Amino acid sequence: MSLLEENAGFLKEFAQDGLDLALVRAVEFAHVFPTAEAADAFAKAAATDDTDVDILEPEDEGDPWEVAVTIEMLPTAEAITEIEQRLEALAQEHDGESDGWGLYDDE
């Protein structure tokens, strides 16, 4: 199954649960990094006027650093997949990787 098909499946589940996907939503893309320096470098590279970037310190020693990139957008499989792939490539440049995405229901 392709990433696009996987994302379309998740969105279908959200819609079946009653989430209106015709509304602009906050979509959070999660990434993990081995060090604070790698997380910080990714966060700086991912930051744009259209993003909200948060660095989350590990709760336990040895856990990865997390960086959440949140974008207000119309949640379509195509748009989410394009952003997820772009951010995954950027994360890999900084020794990190994607850790999925989620939607916020502001209703």
C-alpha positions, 0 to 999 in steps of 0.5 A: 500500500502506498503512502497516499493510499494509507493516508486516504484510508486514515482520512476515510476513517476520520470521516466515518467517525464524523469529522468534517474534512471539508473544513481547514484543520490543524494537521500535526506532523510528528518527527523524532530525533536522537539529539537536541541538536538534530531536533533544533536543526530540523525545527529551524529548517521546517519553520515557515510562516505557514507552520507552527513548530514545537520541540518536545524534550524526551520524558525519559533519558534515552527517548528521542527528541520530538518535533511537531510541525503543525499546518492549518490546511484542508486535509486531503490525502494528496496534500498530507502525503506531499507535506509528509514526504517533504518533511520526512526528507528534511528530517532524514537530512538531520538524522531524524524520521517521520513519526506519523501525523494527526488531525485536531478536531477544533469543533 
